[in-house]
Amino acid sequence: MTIKRELFINGEDVPALDGRTTEDLNPYTGEVYAVVAAGGPADITRAVDAAHRAFPAWAATSPAVRRRIFLRAADVLEARAAEATALMAEEVGEVAVFAGFNVDLAAGIFREAAAAVGQPVGEVLATDTEGQLSLALREPLGVVAAFSPWNAPLILGVRSFAVPIAVGNTVVLKPSEEAPIACGLFLADVLREAGLPAGVLNVVTNAPSDAADVASTLIANQRVRIVNFTGSTKVGRIIGRTAAEHLKPALLELGGKNALLVLDDADIDYAVNAATFGSFNNAGQICLSVDRILVHRSVAEEFTAKFAAKVAALPAGDPSDPATVIGPLVNAGAARRVSELVASAVAAGARVLTGGGEADGARFPATVLADVTPDMRIFDEEIFGSAVTVITVNDDEQAVAIANDTPYGLTAGVITEDSRRGLALARRLQTGIVHVNDQTVDDEPQVPFGGVKDSGYGKFGGRWGVDAFTETRWVTVAGQQKVFPY
């Protein structure tokens, strides 16, 4: 039976003002999974109205109350894990392992948000004025415009609003058109069950054709104080420009062209396992996914043979089957794009070690390419799908040079048995995140998560998230009356 969902505004499920709806498709079957309300600019305005009205009372809510809500939300989410896993399989084709990771980390982000409630929100400053108390206070901004993507719907959905709300803001969330339930409405259900007051979180879903108008209306609303966007670099540029036009700060967590360096002293079997996980978790549809494996020439033959064999054996198929490792891409267009990237590389001389071929609807096999050269599109473009390139390098210097030769700068991994060597290389890699003796796909709720260069700016997690979603005010209290010159 097709699921039907409405907008979530001021704590209630309401239809779009004009009554429009849009279809939400299952990428594996191509069938309609859900029909959701297609909100427009007028719905954005009433959602901002609700958030703005709720802000004063929520900002004044005691830390203990806020903390209890987020701790309860984590418990509710974990209790609904089976429902969430089924939802992600149907809506975005996520396999069980990655769906479970979504549940676990999203619950962790809720608990980290609960911890953020009690973090210090000010300090006493030195002052030259006798008897004066000088304070730097961090206070909530107001209404936050949040945009959540489809590819890790629970993790990135919760990250878009949890800490902002925990520190006293209210939120209007525009979830991805590819996953309006998983990265939006389902999470609103969790917060409602946890006891979040009406208006603190509002969710407006929309039809793909309305995305630009809905986003620009949300950012332009004068009561919105900050923009929080996770998604592609292409769209991130538009969001960043729009926010700047309205003199609003923005946090942008964008794409990556992430490299995994396999050094000559690597444990090859471990490197193969790490590279397989980093490249093909969620069919490569993670901003942190390995796009390029830079392997030292002395171990390249052994690594490449074992890696291609392991990838070829990965079970592919229905994401609702717990044994499936490679599910579909998010839609047929995404699969065609990856197929075209691979085909153009092959036409220019790249070798397919496993996979390749034509897309089948939203399905494309796990693919490994060798002999990739800088003149090929796949050398520079983010793949964001079930393909990876293996590039042989002569030494560490060449590996670092290739890894840094990209506009992106999100994450990297270095596989080596020498931690000192790995740390030295990590310091030279131009990314916001580096993992030594690990692959690129890793995340924890309390760390400074974010990229550099075209991978965005701003940090989530721990005190960095608190700083991002509060503003510093200078407040003084005079201990005595001043004498003025006139």
C-alpha positions, -999 to +999 in steps of 0.1 A: +000+000+000+013+035-009+023+056+020+008+091+022+025+119+042+018+156+047+039+185+058+049+189+094+043+224+106+038+237+142+036+201+155+008+190+131+006+170+098-009+194+073-014+194+035+003+219+012-018+250+010-026+244-027-032+207-021-004+195-044+015+162-039+045+145-054+056+109-058+084+092-039+098+063-059+115+031-048+148+031-068+151-007-069+116-015-083+108+019-099+074+018-082+057+046-062+066+040-026+049+071-011+030+102-020+040+133+000+027+169+001+044+192-024+049+223-004+056+257-020+068+291-010+036+299+009+041+267+030+077+278+037+064+311+050+040+295+074+067+271+086+090+300+093+060+317+111+057+287+134+094+285+141+097+322+148+068+320+172+082+290+190+117+305+193+114+327+225+099+299+246+122+272+233+153+294+238+142+299+274+135+262+281+157+248+308+187+227+298+173+198+318+141+197+297+160+200+264+184+173+274+156+149+283+140+154+249+171+145+230+180+115+251+144+103+247+147+108+209+177+086+208+158+059+226+128+063+203+149+061+172+167+029+184+133+014+193+121+021+157+153+007+141+136-020+121+110+005+107+138+029+098+158+002+081+128-009+060+121+027+051+156+034+039+156+002+018+123+012+001+129+049-003+166+052-012+178+016-017+201+014+013+213-020+023+209-033+059+245-027+070+245+010+060+210+015+073+220+001+107+250+025+107+225+053+100+204+044+130+234+040+154+251+072+144+219+093+143+211+081+178+246+091+188+241+126+173+209+129+194+229+120+225+257+144+216+231+171+211+219+164+247+255+168+259+257+201+239+229+215+260+252+217+290+283+231+273+297+264+284+280+294+267+301+323+278+332+336+295+344+365+316+366+390+298+393+413+310+383+449+311+400+483+315+369+498+331+371+498+369+344+478+386+328+466+353+319+430+346+326+421+309+311+390+294+311+372+261+278+353+259+269+327+233+232+327+225+210+310+200+205+327+166+168+322+160+153+303+130+177+279+112+171+270+075+182+233+072+187+212+041+191+174+045+203+150+017+191+116+008+223+095+009+227+090+046+192+101+055+190+096+093+226+107+100+225+138+079+189+146+087+195+145+124+228+165+119+209+192+101+188+201+131+198+184+164+226+206+177+209+238+164+178+229+184+197+217+214+213+251+218+180+269+216+173+276+179+142+265+160+144+249+126+126+248+092+139+216+074+137+211+037+145+174+031+157+160-002+131+152-028+147+117-030+141+109+007+114+132+021+104+107+047+137+092+058+156+125+061+126+146+072+092+134+081+102+102+099+127+122+121+100+147+129+079+117+141+107+107+164+110+142+178+073+145+183+072+112+201+101+124+223+081+154+234+096+183+213+072+213+215+052+224+185+070+247+161+106+239+172+111+216+142+091+221+110+094+200+078+084+211+043+086+186+015+084+196-021+082+184-057+116+184-075+104+211-099+098+235-070+131+229-052+148+262-063+118+284-054+113+266-020+150+269-011+153+305-021+122+315-003+134+298+029+169+314+028+155+349+019+130+350+048+143+378+070+135+358+102+159+330+091+193+337+107+216+309+094+216+283+067+228+247+072+232+227+040+246+193+032+247+182-004+265+185-037+291+212-043+271+223-073+240+231-053+261+242-023+276+271-044+240+283-052+230+280-015+262+298-004+256+326-029+220+330-019+228+331+018+256+357+011+232+379-008+210+381+023+240+385+046+234+352+064+261+328+075+260+293+061+275+259+069+282+239+038+291+202+039+297+193+003+312+167-020+346+150-021+372+134-044+386+113-016+419+094-019+430+063-001+468+059+000+481+024+001+518+026+010+545+000+003+545-013+039+507-018+040+491-051+051+477-059+017+448-080+029+438-053+054+441-027+027+419-046+003+392-050+030+395-013+039+394-002+003+363-023-005+344-009+024+354+027+018+346+025-019+313+005-020+295+012+013+261+025+002+272+018-034+297+046-031+270+072-025+286+088+005+304+121+005+333+103+023+335+074-002+369+065-017+371+077-053+408+071-059+431+044-045+467+055-048+488+024-044+526+021-043+540+004-074+558-023-053+525-037-040+502-026-068+499-059-086+491-079-055+467-053-041+448-047-074+443-084-081+430-091-046+409-060-046+392-067-080+385-103-069+369-091-037+348-065-053+336-089-080+323-112-053+302-086-035+265-096-034+243-072-053+205-070-056+175-062-035+184-038-007+157-053+015+177-086+015+200-085+045+227-103+025+229-076-002+260-054-002+255-034-034+220-021-038+207+004-065+218+039-069+193+065-058+177+067-093+182+058-129+198+091-137+225+086-111+232+051-125+235+064-161+259+092-150+283+066-134+280+043-164+288+072-187+319+082-165+332+047-167+324+043-204+342+076-213+373+065-193+373+031-210+371+048-244+401+069-235+422+038-225+412+028-189+409-009-181+378-024-164+390-049-138+355-058-127+320-045-134+313-018-160+287-020-187+254-003-191+231+009-162+200-012-156+175+012-143+190+025-110+215-005-109+251-004-118+276-031-108+305-025-084+333-014-108+371-011-105+391+008-131+428+009-137+451+029-161+431+061-154+448+092-166+444+129-158+427+136-192+397+114-182+366+129-166+366+103-139+400+114-128+387+147-116+349+144-112+333+130-080+320+096-089+293+093-061+284+058-072+295+022-074+329+027-091+364+034-080+398+040-097+431+024-088+462+046-096+497+033-093+523+057-078+560+056-075+564+070-040+548+090-011+555+123-028+536+114-059+507+100-038+504+132-019+506+153-051+478+134-068+457+133-036+459+171-033+455+178-070+417+184-067+394+213-058+379+191-031+392+185+004+369+164+025+386+132+037+415+108+030+429+076+043+465+063+046+471+025+049+505+019+065+520-001+093+541+029+103+519+053+123+546+080+123+550+079+086+512+079+082+508+109+105+535+128+086+516+122+054+482+131+070+496+165+080+503+172+043+470+161+029+447+190+021+415+177+037+393+184+067+396+148+078+423+121+075+423+086+089+457+068+093+456+030+088+419+033+079+397+041+049+379+073+044+343+066+056+342+073+093+321+096+114+315+103+151+291+128+166+316+146+188+344+153+163+349+184+141+334+171+110+337+191+078+359+198+047+380+225+031+383+240-004+353+230-025+341+205+001+326+233+021+332+252+053+320+251+089+322+222+113+297+199+129+301+180+162+310+187+198+318+223+208+323+231+171+286+226+164+277+247+194+299+275+181+284+272+146+248+276+158+252+303+184+264+339+182+287+357+205+275+389+222+295+412+244+276+423+275+289+445+303+275+453+338+289+486+353+298+483+389+295+521+395+283+551+377+306+565+350+317+601+346+310+613+311+329+642+293+297+661+284 
